[in-house]
Amino acid sequence: MADNTVLLRRLVTGVARKHGLKASFMAKSFVEWPGNGMHVHVSLEDAYGNIFADPQVGEERLGHAISDLLETMEESQLLCISTFNGFRRMQPGSYAPTSITWG
């Protein structure tokens, strides 16, 4: 899926360039217009389906998954924020996710 996401980004950029336009994937490209951030959905399945749907252990598994995501969130910024402008926005009051929370 990561490869497909990068491919889609390159495709959109190329089509925009062909039409004399510029595509931006910044969460908030213009001060006067609302932003639109990218997010990722994660599904974990085994041979029986969604591993979090198991009534016996699903809730415990989900708790572990969430805590591990929160624990690695700071380091994952190196992969998810790929531009200087993205890192520049990481300050309180910038409408960027500047604290580790689950909601």
PDB file as gemmi writes it, atoms N, CA and C in Angstrom:
CRYST1    1.000    1.000    1.000  90.00  90.00  90.00 P 1                      
ATOM      1  N   MET A   1       0.830  -1.183   0.000  1.00  0.00           N  
ATOM      2  CA  MET A   1       0.000   0.000   0.000  1.00  0.00           C  
ATOM      3  C   MET A   1       0.880   1.254   0.000  1.00  0.00           C  
ATOM      4  N   ALA A   2       2.007   1.201   0.703  1.00  0.00           N  
ATOM      5  CA  ALA A   2       2.904   2.361   0.705  1.00  0.00           C  
ATOM      6  C   ALA A   2       3.402   2.653  -0.710  1.00  0.00           C  
ATOM      7  N   ASP A   3       3.761   1.603  -1.444  1.00  0.00           N  
ATOM      8  CA  ASP A   3       4.205   1.783  -2.834  1.00  0.00           C  
ATOM      9  C   ASP A   3       3.089   2.378  -3.684  1.00  0.00           C  
ATOM     10  N   ASN A   4       1.867   1.908  -3.488  1.00  0.00           N  
ATOM     11  CA  ASN A   4       0.729   2.439  -4.243  1.00  0.00           C  
ATOM     12  C   ASN A   4       0.488   3.911  -3.915  1.00  0.00           C  
ATOM     13  N   THR A   5       0.676   4.284  -2.661  1.00  0.00           N  
ATOM     14  CA  THR A   5       0.490   5.675  -2.255  1.00  0.00           C  
ATOM     15  C   THR A   5       1.518   6.573  -2.922  1.00  0.00           C  
ATOM     16  N   VAL A   6       2.762   6.130  -2.943  1.00  0.00           N  
ATOM     17  CA  VAL A   6       3.816   6.907  -3.605  1.00  0.00           C  
ATOM     18  C   VAL A   6       3.540   6.992  -5.105  1.00  0.00           C  
ATOM     19  N   LEU A   7       3.119   5.895  -5.702  1.00  0.00           N  
ATOM     20  CA  LEU A   7       2.801   5.880  -7.130  1.00  0.00           C  
ATOM     21  C   LEU A   7       1.654   6.852  -7.442  1.00  0.00           C  
ATOM     22  N   LEU A   8       0.612   6.852  -6.615  1.00  0.00           N  
ATOM     23  CA  LEU A   8      -0.506   7.774  -6.816  1.00  0.00           C  
ATOM     24  C   LEU A   8      -0.034   9.220  -6.718  1.00  0.00           C  
ATOM     25  N   ARG A   9       0.813   9.496  -5.750  1.00  0.00           N  
ATOM     26  CA  ARG A   9       1.337  10.851  -5.585  1.00  0.00           C  
ATOM     27  C   ARG A   9       2.116  11.289  -6.831  1.00  0.00           C  
ATOM     28  N   ARG A  10       2.934  10.408  -7.357  1.00  0.00           N  
ATOM     29  CA  ARG A  10       3.699  10.726  -8.571  1.00  0.00           C  
ATOM     30  C   ARG A  10       2.780  10.914  -9.771  1.00  0.00           C  
ATOM     31  N   LEU A  11       1.736  10.084  -9.851  1.00  0.00           N  
ATOM     32  CA  LEU A  11       0.783  10.184 -10.950  1.00  0.00           C  
ATOM     33  C   LEU A  11       0.043  11.525 -10.904  1.00  0.00           C  
ATOM     34  N   VAL A  12      -0.463  11.897  -9.748  1.00  0.00           N  
ATOM     35  CA  VAL A  12      -1.183  13.166  -9.606  1.00  0.00           C  
ATOM     36  C   VAL A  12      -0.261  14.337  -9.930  1.00  0.00           C  
ATOM     37  N   THR A  13       0.967  14.296  -9.446  1.00  0.00           N  
ATOM     38  CA  THR A  13       1.935  15.363  -9.711  1.00  0.00           C  
ATOM     39  C   THR A  13       2.202  15.480 -11.209  1.00  0.00           C  
ATOM     40  N   GLY A  14       2.377  14.348 -11.890  1.00  0.00           N  
ATOM     41  CA  GLY A  14       2.648  14.354 -13.331  1.00  0.00           C  
ATOM     42  C   GLY A  14       1.481  14.875 -14.145  1.00  0.00           C  
ATOM     43  N   VAL A  15       0.272  14.464 -13.803  1.00  0.00           N  
ATOM     44  CA  VAL A  15      -0.917  14.936 -14.528  1.00  0.00           C  
ATOM     45  C   VAL A  15      -1.095  16.439 -14.299  1.00  0.00           C  
ATOM     46  N   ALA A  16      -0.908  16.885 -13.081  1.00  0.00           N  
ATOM     47  CA  ALA A  16      -1.030  18.321 -12.798  1.00  0.00           C  
ATOM     48  C   ALA A  16      -0.008  19.107 -13.617  1.00  0.00           C  
ATOM     49  N   ARG A  17       1.226  18.644 -13.655  1.00  0.00           N  
ATOM     50  CA  ARG A  17       2.280  19.324 -14.413  1.00  0.00           C  
ATOM     51  C   ARG A  17       1.929  19.382 -15.899  1.00  0.00           C  
ATOM     52  N   LYS A  18       1.377  18.289 -16.427  1.00  0.00           N  
ATOM     53  CA  LYS A  18       0.992  18.227 -17.836  1.00  0.00           C  
ATOM     54  C   LYS A  18      -0.042  19.296 -18.188  1.00  0.00           C  
ATOM     55  N   HIS A  19      -0.868  19.670 -17.219  1.00  0.00           N  
ATOM     56  CA  HIS A  19      -1.918  20.665 -17.438  1.00  0.00           C  
ATOM     57  C   HIS A  19      -1.524  22.057 -16.926  1.00  0.00           C  
ATOM     58  N   GLY A  20      -0.226  22.236 -16.679  1.00  0.00           N  
ATOM     59  CA  GLY A  20       0.259  23.542 -16.233  1.00  0.00           C  
ATOM     60  C   GLY A  20      -0.106  23.876 -14.798  1.00  0.00           C  
ATOM     61  N   LEU A  21      -0.391  22.854 -13.998  1.00  0.00           N  
ATOM     62  CA  LEU A  21      -0.755  23.052 -12.598  1.00  0.00           C  
ATOM     63  C   LEU A  21       0.302  22.444 -11.694  1.00  0.00           C  
ATOM     64  N   LYS A  22       0.182  22.702 -10.424  1.00  0.00           N  
ATOM     65  CA  LYS A  22       1.108  22.126  -9.454  1.00  0.00           C  
ATOM     66  C   LYS A  22       0.302  21.443  -8.356  1.00  0.00           C  
ATOM     67  N   ALA A  23       0.584  20.187  -8.084  1.00  0.00           N  
ATOM     68  CA  ALA A  23      -0.091  19.442  -7.019  1.00  0.00           C  
ATOM     69  C   ALA A  23       0.718  19.560  -5.742  1.00  0.00           C  
ATOM     70  N   SER A  24       0.035  19.767  -4.644  1.00  0.00           N  
ATOM     71  CA  SER A  24       0.687  19.849  -3.343  1.00  0.00           C  
ATOM     72  C   SER A  24       0.051  18.840  -2.405  1.00  0.00           C  
ATOM     73  N   PHE A  25       0.862  18.152  -1.665  1.00  0.00           N  
ATOM     74  CA  PHE A  25       0.367  17.184  -0.694  1.00  0.00           C  
ATOM     75  C   PHE A  25       0.610  17.660   0.724  1.00  0.00           C  
ATOM     76  N   MET A  26       0.840  18.958   0.859  1.00  0.00           N  
ATOM     77  CA  MET A  26       1.010  19.549   2.182  1.00  0.00           C  
ATOM     78  C   MET A  26      -0.335  19.541   2.893  1.00  0.00           C  
ATOM     79  N   ALA A  27      -0.325  19.386   4.202  1.00  0.00           N  
ATOM     80  CA  ALA A  27      -1.570  19.355   4.962  1.00  0.00           C  
ATOM     81  C   ALA A  27      -2.301  20.694   4.896  1.00  0.00           C  
ATOM     82  N   LYS A  28      -1.575  21.780   4.832  1.00  0.00           N  
ATOM     83  CA  LYS A  28      -2.184  23.110   4.749  1.00  0.00           C  
ATOM     84  C   LYS A  28      -1.308  23.969   3.862  1.00  0.00           C  
ATOM     85  N   SER A  29      -1.639  24.010   2.580  1.00  0.00           N  
ATOM     86  CA  SER A  29      -0.811  24.711   1.593  1.00  0.00           C  
ATOM     87  C   SER A  29      -0.982  26.217   1.625  1.00  0.00           C  
ATOM     88  N   PHE A  30      -2.170  26.687   1.983  1.00  0.00           N  
ATOM     89  CA  PHE A  30      -2.476  28.112   1.927  1.00  0.00           C  
ATOM     90  C   PHE A  30      -3.066  28.576   3.250  1.00  0.00           C  
ATOM     91  N   VAL A  31      -2.594  29.698   3.756  1.00  0.00           N  
ATOM     92  CA  VAL A  31      -3.062  30.221   5.037  1.00  0.00           C  
ATOM     93  C   VAL A  31      -4.561  30.509   4.995  1.00  0.00           C  
ATOM     94  N   GLU A  32      -5.043  31.043   3.884  1.00  0.00           N  
ATOM     95  CA  GLU A  32      -6.440  31.481   3.804  1.00  0.00           C  
ATOM     96  C   GLU A  32      -7.439  30.354   3.495  1.00  0.00           C  
ATOM     97  N   TRP A  33      -6.974  29.160   3.198  1.00  0.00           N  
ATOM     98  CA  TRP A  33      -7.865  28.043   2.864  1.00  0.00           C  
ATOM     99  C   TRP A  33      -7.707  26.932   3.894  1.00  0.00           C  
ATOM    100  N   PRO A  34      -8.752  26.136   4.095  1.00  0.00           N  
ATOM    101  CA  PRO A  34      -8.641  25.022   5.039  1.00  0.00           C  
ATOM    102  C   PRO A  34      -7.618  23.983   4.573  1.00  0.00           C  
ATOM    103  N   GLY A  35      -7.058  23.281   5.508  1.00  0.00           N  
ATOM    104  CA  GLY A  35      -6.091  22.227   5.185  1.00  0.00           C  
ATOM    105  C   GLY A  35      -6.765  20.884   4.978  1.00  0.00           C  
ATOM    106  N   ASN A  36      -5.979  19.913   4.526  1.00  0.00           N  
ATOM    107  CA  ASN A  36      -6.473  18.569   4.300  1.00  0.00           C  
ATOM    108  C   ASN A  36      -5.308  17.613   4.483  1.00  0.00           C  
ATOM    109  N   GLY A  37      -5.173  17.040   5.671  1.00  0.00           N  
ATOM    110  CA  GLY A  37      -4.050  16.154   5.957  1.00  0.00           C  
ATOM    111  C   GLY A  37      -4.295  14.739   5.475  1.00  0.00           C  
ATOM    112  N   MET A  38      -3.225  13.999   5.268  1.00  0.00           N  
ATOM    113  CA  MET A  38      -3.318  12.600   4.864  1.00  0.00           C  
ATOM    114  C   MET A  38      -3.277  11.739   6.115  1.00  0.00           C  
ATOM    115  N   HIS A  39      -4.049  10.681   6.149  1.00  0.00           N  
ATOM    116  CA  HIS A  39      -4.026   9.753   7.255  1.00  0.00           C  
ATOM    117  C   HIS A  39      -4.003   8.331   6.713  1.00  0.00           C  
ATOM    118  N   VAL A  40      -3.692   7.402   7.583  1.00  0.00           N  
ATOM    119  CA  VAL A  40      -3.522   6.017   7.166  1.00  0.00           C  
ATOM    120  C   VAL A  40      -4.432   5.123   8.004  1.00  0.00           C  
ATOM    121  N   HIS A  41      -5.094   4.172   7.360  1.00  0.00           N  
ATOM    122  CA  HIS A  41      -5.887   3.167   8.057  1.00  0.00           C  
ATOM    123  C   HIS A  41      -5.072   1.876   8.102  1.00  0.00           C  
ATOM    124  N   VAL A  42      -5.146   1.167   9.221  1.00  0.00           N  
ATOM    125  CA  VAL A  42      -4.419  -0.084   9.376  1.00  0.00           C  
ATOM    126  C   VAL A  42      -5.414  -1.201   9.671  1.00  0.00           C  
ATOM    127  N   SER A  43      -5.340  -2.283   8.928  1.00  0.00           N  
ATOM    128  CA  SER A  43      -6.151  -3.463   9.187  1.00  0.00           C  
ATOM    129  C   SER A  43      -5.214  -4.629   9.432  1.00  0.00           C  
ATOM    130  N   LEU A  44      -5.466  -5.374  10.481  1.00  0.00           N  
ATOM    131  CA  LEU A  44      -4.656  -6.558  10.781  1.00  0.00           C  
ATOM    132  C   LEU A  44      -5.569  -7.774  10.786  1.00  0.00           C  
ATOM    133  N   GLU A  45      -5.263  -8.721   9.910  1.00  0.00           N  
ATOM    134  CA  GLU A  45      -6.083  -9.913   9.788  1.00  0.00           C  
ATOM    135  C   GLU A  45      -5.215 -11.167   9.806  1.00  0.00           C  
ATOM    136  N   ASP A  46      -5.806 -12.218  10.305  1.00  0.00           N  
ATOM    137  CA  ASP A  46      -5.181 -13.528  10.197  1.00  0.00           C  
ATOM    138  C   ASP A  46      -6.120 -14.412   9.365  1.00  0.00           C  
ATOM    139  N   ALA A  47      -5.939 -15.700   9.394  1.00  0.00           N  
ATOM    140  CA  ALA A  47      -6.758 -16.599   8.580  1.00  0.00           C  
ATOM    141  C   ALA A  47      -8.238 -16.557   8.964  1.00  0.00           C  
ATOM    142  N   TYR A  48      -8.546 -16.045  10.158  1.00  0.00           N  
ATOM    143  CA  TYR A  48      -9.926 -16.011  10.645  1.00  0.00           C  
ATOM    144  C   TYR A  48     -10.562 -14.633  10.530  1.00  0.00           C  
ATOM    145  N   GLY A  49      -9.811 -13.638  10.054  1.00  0.00           N  
ATOM    146  CA  GLY A  49     -10.358 -12.288   9.904  1.00  0.00           C  
ATOM    147  C   GLY A  49      -9.658 -11.274  10.792  1.00  0.00           C  
ATOM    148  N   ASN A  50     -10.356 -10.197  11.119  1.00  0.00           N  
ATOM    149  CA  ASN A  50      -9.821  -9.091  11.900  1.00  0.00           C  
ATOM    150  C   ASN A  50      -9.378  -9.584  13.285  1.00  0.00           C  
ATOM    151  N   ILE A  51      -8.111  -9.397  13.621  1.00  0.00           N  
ATOM    152  CA  ILE A  51      -7.598  -9.922  14.895  1.00  0.00           C  
ATOM    153  C   ILE A  51      -8.147  -9.175  16.110  1.00  0.00           C  
ATOM    154  N   PHE A  52      -8.726  -7.997  15.899  1.00  0.00           N  
ATOM    155  CA  PHE A  52      -9.278  -7.232  17.017  1.00  0.00           C  
ATOM    156  C   PHE A  52     -10.744  -7.593  17.279  1.00  0.00           C  
ATOM    157  N   ALA A  53     -11.362  -8.376  16.399  1.00  0.00           N  
ATOM    158  CA  ALA A  53     -12.773  -8.730  16.545  1.00  0.00           C  
ATOM    159  C   ALA A  53     -12.992  -9.956  17.432  1.00  0.00           C  
ATOM    160  N   ASP A  54     -11.934 -10.645  17.793  1.00  0.00           N  
ATOM    161  CA  ASP A  54     -12.043 -11.837  18.637  1.00  0.00           C  
ATOM    162  C   ASP A  54     -12.579 -11.428  20.023  1.00  0.00           C  
ATOM    163  N   PRO A  55     -13.731 -11.956  20.437  1.00  0.00           N  
ATOM    164  CA  PRO A  55     -14.311 -11.540  21.718  1.00  0.00           C  
ATOM    165  C   PRO A  55     -13.459 -11.910  22.932  1.00  0.00           C  
ATOM    166  N   GLN A  56     -12.562 -12.874  22.794  1.00  0.00           N  
ATOM    167  CA  GLN A  56     -11.733 -13.304  23.923  1.00  0.00           C  
ATOM    168  C   GLN A  56     -10.495 -12.426  24.114  1.00  0.00           C  
ATOM    169  N   VAL A  57      -9.815 -12.104  23.021  1.00  0.00           N  
ATOM    170  CA  VAL A  57      -8.529 -11.395  23.138  1.00  0.00           C  
ATOM    171  C   VAL A  57      -8.450 -10.126  22.301  1.00  0.00           C  
ATOM    172  N   GLY A  58      -9.515  -9.813  21.547  1.00  0.00           N  
ATOM    173  CA  GLY A  58      -9.479  -8.665  20.643  1.00  0.00           C  
ATOM    174  C   GLY A  58      -9.219  -7.342  21.333  1.00  0.00           C  
ATOM    175  N   GLU A  59      -9.897  -7.116  22.457  1.00  0.00           N  
ATOM    176  CA  GLU A  59      -9.726  -5.849  23.173  1.00  0.00           C  
ATOM    177  C   GLU A  59      -8.300  -5.702  23.710  1.00  0.00           C  
ATOM    178  N   GLU A  60      -7.739  -6.773  24.220  1.00  0.00           N  
ATOM    179  CA  GLU A  60      -6.361  -6.733  24.723  1.00  0.00           C  
ATOM    180  C   GLU A  60      -5.378  -6.469  23.577  1.00  0.00           C  
ATOM    181  N   ARG A  61      -5.583  -7.133  22.450  1.00  0.00           N  
ATOM    182  CA  ARG A  61      -4.725  -6.918  21.280  1.00  0.00           C  
ATOM    183  C   ARG A  61      -4.799  -5.464  20.812  1.00  0.00           C  
ATOM    184  N   LEU A  62      -6.005  -4.920  20.760  1.00  0.00           N  
ATOM    185  CA  LEU A  62      -6.173  -3.537  20.332  1.00  0.00           C  
ATOM    186  C   LEU A  62      -5.458  -2.584  21.288  1.00  0.00           C  
ATOM    187  N   GLY A  63      -5.556  -2.849  22.581  1.00  0.00           N  
ATOM    188  CA  GLY A  63      -4.850  -2.022  23.569  1.00  0.00           C  
ATOM    189  C   GLY A  63      -3.349  -2.038  23.355  1.00  0.00           C  
ATOM    190  N   HIS A  64      -2.797  -3.219  23.088  1.00  0.00           N  
ATOM    191  CA  HIS A  64      -1.355  -3.329  22.812  1.00  0.00           C  
ATOM    192  C   HIS A  64      -0.984  -2.593  21.530  1.00  0.00           C  
ATOM    193  N   ALA A  65      -1.807  -2.733  20.494  1.00  0.00           N  
ATOM    194  CA  ALA A  65      -1.526  -2.068  19.216  1.00  0.00           C  
ATOM    195  C   ALA A  65      -1.517  -0.554  19.394  1.00  0.00           C  
ATOM    196  N   ILE A  66      -2.520  -0.026  20.096  1.00  0.00           N  
ATOM    197  CA  ILE A  66      -2.591   1.421  20.321  1.00  0.00           C  
ATOM    198  C   ILE A  66      -1.402   1.904  21.137  1.00  0.00           C  
ATOM    199  N   SER A  67      -1.066   1.204  22.206  1.00  0.00           N  
ATOM    200  CA  SER A  67       0.055   1.653  23.036  1.00  0.00           C  
ATOM    201  C   SER A  67       1.370   1.611  22.265  1.00  0.00           C  
ATOM    202  N   ASP A  68       1.550   0.607  21.417  1.00  0.00           N  
ATOM    203  CA  ASP A  68       2.775   0.541  20.616  1.00  0.00           C  
ATOM    204  C   ASP A  68       2.827   1.655  19.571  1.00  0.00           C  
ATOM    205  N   LEU A  69       1.667   1.989  18.958  1.00  0.00           N  
ATOM    206  CA  LEU A  69       1.637   3.104  18.012  1.00  0.00           C  
ATOM    207  C   LEU A  69       1.993   4.418  18.716  1.00  0.00           C  
ATOM    208  N   LEU A  70       1.423   4.620  19.897  1.00  0.00           N  
ATOM    209  CA  LEU A  70       1.726   5.846  20.645  1.00  0.00           C  
ATOM    210  C   LEU A  70       3.202   5.907  21.040  1.00  0.00           C  
ATOM    211  N   GLU A  71       3.757   4.760  21.416  1.00  0.00           N  
ATOM    212  CA  GLU A  71       5.161   4.699  21.832  1.00  0.00           C  
ATOM    213  C   GLU A  71       6.121   5.039  20.690  1.00  0.00           C  
ATOM    214  N   THR A  72       5.759   4.681  19.459  1.00  0.00           N  
ATOM    215  CA  THR A  72       6.653   4.911  18.317  1.00  0.00           C  
ATOM    216  C   THR A  72       6.254   6.133  17.485  1.00  0.00           C  
ATOM    217  N   MET A  73       5.267   6.897  17.972  1.00  0.00           N  
ATOM    218  CA  MET A  73       4.756   8.018  17.188  1.00  0.00           C  
ATOM    219  C   MET A  73       5.830   9.068  16.901  1.00  0.00           C  
ATOM    220  N   GLU A  74       6.620   9.416  17.893  1.00  0.00           N  
ATOM    221  CA  GLU A  74       7.642  10.446  17.683  1.00  0.00           C  
ATOM    222  C   GLU A  74       8.644  10.029  16.605  1.00  0.00           C  
ATOM    223  N   GLU A  75       9.117   8.781  16.670  1.00  0.00           N  
ATOM    224  CA  GLU A  75      10.074   8.305  15.678  1.00  0.00           C  
ATOM    225  C   GLU A  75       9.445   8.197  14.288  1.00  0.00           C  
ATOM    226  N   SER A  76       8.147   7.884  14.226  1.00  0.00           N  
ATOM    227  CA  SER A  76       7.500   7.717  12.927  1.00  0.00           C  
ATOM    228  C   SER A  76       7.381   9.025  12.165  1.00  0.00           C  
ATOM    229  N   GLN A  77       7.553  10.158  12.838  1.00  0.00           N  
ATOM    230  CA  GLN A  77       7.529  11.436  12.135  1.00  0.00           C  
ATOM    231  C   GLN A  77       8.620  11.499  11.065  1.00  0.00           C  
ATOM    232  N   LEU A  78       9.716  10.810  11.277  1.00  0.00           N  
ATOM    233  CA  LEU A  78      10.784  10.791  10.278  1.00  0.00           C  
ATOM    234  C   LEU A  78      10.309  10.192   8.967  1.00  0.00           C  
ATOM    235  N   LEU A  79       9.344   9.274   9.020  1.00  0.00           N  
ATOM    236  CA  LEU A  79       8.802   8.655   7.809  1.00  0.00           C  
ATOM    237  C   LEU A  79       7.586   9.408   7.270  1.00  0.00           C  
ATOM    238  N   CYS A  80       6.796   9.971   8.159  1.00  0.00           N  
ATOM    239  CA  CYS A  80       5.520  10.574   7.753  1.00  0.00           C  
ATOM    240  C   CYS A  80       5.621  12.052   7.389  1.00  0.00           C  
ATOM    241  N   ILE A  81       6.622  12.740   7.886  1.00  0.00           N  
ATOM    242  CA  ILE A  81       6.794  14.159   7.566  1.00  0.00           C  
ATOM    243  C   ILE A  81       8.063  14.268   6.737  1.00  0.00           C  
ATOM    244  N   SER A  82       7.871  14.495   5.448  1.00  0.00           N  
ATOM    245  CA  SER A  82       9.018  14.393   4.543  1.00  0.00           C  
ATOM    246  C   SER A  82       9.524  15.735   4.023  1.00  0.00           C  
ATOM    247  N   THR A  83       9.004  16.843   4.538  1.00  0.00           N  
ATOM    248  CA  THR A  83       9.435  18.143   4.026  1.00  0.00           C  
ATOM    249  C   THR A  83       9.831  19.069   5.170  1.00  0.00           C  
ATOM    250  N   PHE A  84      10.636  20.071   4.834  1.00  0.00           N  
ATOM    251  CA  PHE A  84      11.013  21.075   5.828  1.00  0.00           C  
ATOM    252  C   PHE A  84       9.767  21.770   6.361  1.00  0.00           C  
ATOM    253  N   ASN A  85       8.833  22.107   5.471  1.00  0.00           N  
ATOM    254  CA  ASN A  85       7.619  22.796   5.887  1.00  0.00           C  
ATOM    255  C   ASN A  85       6.812  21.943   6.867  1.00  0.00           C  
ATOM    256  N   GLY A  86       6.791  20.638   6.649  1.00  0.00           N  
ATOM    257  CA  GLY A  86       6.091  19.746   7.563  1.00  0.00           C  
ATOM    258  C   GLY A  86       6.665  19.813   8.962  1.00  0.00           C  
ATOM    259  N   PHE A  87       7.989  19.794   9.078  1.00  0.00           N  
ATOM    260  CA  PHE A  87       8.625  19.887  10.391  1.00  0.00           C  
ATOM    261  C   PHE A  87       8.468  21.286  10.983  1.00  0.00           C  
ATOM    262  N   ARG A  88       8.451  22.296  10.139  1.00  0.00           N  
ATOM    263  CA  ARG A  88       8.284  23.666  10.616  1.00  0.00           C  
ATOM    264  C   ARG A  88       6.936  23.837  11.308  1.00  0.00           C  
ATOM    265  N   ARG A  89       5.922  23.121  10.823  1.00  0.00           N  
ATOM    266  CA  ARG A  89       4.585  23.223  11.394  1.00  0.00           C  
ATOM    267  C   ARG A  89       4.461  22.542  12.750  1.00  0.00           C  
ATOM    268  N   MET A  90       5.414  21.739  13.142  1.00  0.00           N  
ATOM    269  CA  MET A  90       5.308  20.998  14.400  1.00  0.00           C  
ATOM    270  C   MET A  90       5.569  21.902  15.600  1.00  0.00           C  
ATOM    271  N   GLN A  91       4.656  22.811  15.853  1.00  0.00           N  
ATOM    272  CA  GLN A  91       4.734  23.695  17.011  1.00  0.00           C  
ATOM    273  C   GLN A  91       3.325  23.991  17.499  1.00  0.00           C  
ATOM    274  N   PRO A  92       3.152  24.224  18.788  1.00  0.00           N  
ATOM    275  CA  PRO A  92       1.817  24.499  19.327  1.00  0.00           C  
ATOM    276  C   PRO A  92       1.158  25.677  18.602  1.00  0.00           C  
ATOM    277  N   GLY A  93      -0.144  25.577  18.363  1.00  0.00           N  
ATOM    278  CA  GLY A  93      -0.895  26.634  17.706  1.00  0.00           C  
ATOM    279  C   GLY A  93      -0.862  26.575  16.195  1.00  0.00           C  
ATOM    280  N   SER A  94      -0.220  25.568  15.617  1.00  0.00           N  
ATOM    281  CA  SER A  94      -0.093  25.486  14.161  1.00  0.00           C  
ATOM    282  C   SER A  94      -1.112  24.534  13.546  1.00  0.00           C  
ATOM    283  N   TYR A  95      -2.024  24.012  14.339  1.00  0.00           N  
ATOM    284  CA  TYR A  95      -3.009  23.019  13.890  1.00  0.00           C  
ATOM    285  C   TYR A  95      -2.333  21.759  13.387  1.00  0.00           C  
ATOM    286  N   ALA A  96      -1.191  21.461  13.926  1.00  0.00           N  
ATOM    287  CA  ALA A  96      -0.481  20.224  13.611  1.00  0.00           C  
ATOM    288  C   ALA A  96      -0.498  19.352  14.860  1.00  0.00           C  
ATOM    289  N   PRO A  97      -0.381  18.042  14.695  1.00  0.00           N  
ATOM    290  CA  PRO A  97      -0.393  17.145  15.865  1.00  0.00           C  
ATOM    291  C   PRO A  97       0.912  17.243  16.648  1.00  0.00           C  
ATOM    292  N   THR A  98       0.903  18.067  17.683  1.00  0.00           N  
ATOM    293  CA  THR A  98       2.139  18.327  18.433  1.00  0.00           C  
ATOM    294  C   THR A  98       2.211  17.582  19.759  1.00  0.00           C  
ATOM    295  N   SER A  99       1.209  16.796  20.069  1.00  0.00           N  
ATOM    296  CA  SER A  99       1.261  15.989  21.300  1.00  0.00           C  
ATOM    297  C   SER A  99       0.822  14.574  20.975  1.00  0.00           C  
ATOM    298  N   ILE A 100       1.305  13.647  21.763  1.00  0.00           N  
ATOM    299  CA  ILE A 100       0.992  12.236  21.544  1.00  0.00           C  
ATOM    300  C   ILE A 100      -0.312  11.919  22.266  1.00  0.00           C  
ATOM    301  N   THR A 101      -1.353  11.664  21.467  1.00  0.00           N  
ATOM    302  CA  THR A 101      -2.675  11.366  22.026  1.00  0.00           C  
ATOM    303  C   THR A 101      -3.360  10.298  21.188  1.00  0.00           C  
ATOM    304  N   TRP A 102      -4.381   9.705  21.760  1.00  0.00           N  
ATOM    305  CA  TRP A 102      -5.213   8.776  21.015  1.00  0.00           C  
ATOM    306  C   TRP A 102      -6.650   9.257  21.154  1.00  0.00           C  
ATOM    307  N   GLY A 103      -7.295   9.485  20.024  1.00  0.00           N  
ATOM    308  CA  GLY A 103      -8.667   9.992  20.125  1.00  0.00           C  
ATOM    309  C   GLY A 103      -9.505   9.536  18.962  1.00  0.00           C  
TER     310      GLY A 103                                                      
END                                                                             
